[in-house]
């Protein structure tokens, strides 16, 4: 079976803002700020946003820093 072409999102899992907030242990307003500032990619569906799980995980990976 052929692999999905690059950029294909047919297998993507989309999360609500509330699910992303719970995953990151922050408020929904923080997630909205990240989306509106362009720091976290999201898709607008009607009046709400959906974030690909992969994008949320990538944001967390990029946000780690060495404090020591």
Number of C-alpha atoms within 10 A of each C-alpha: 3 4 6 10 7 6 6 9 11 7 7 12 11 19 19 16 21 18 16 21 18 13 14 15 11 12 13 17 12 14 22 17 12 15 18 12 10 10 11 18 16 22 12 9 8 6 5 10 17 19 22 19 17 13 16 20 14 12 15 13 10 8 8 8 7 4 4 3
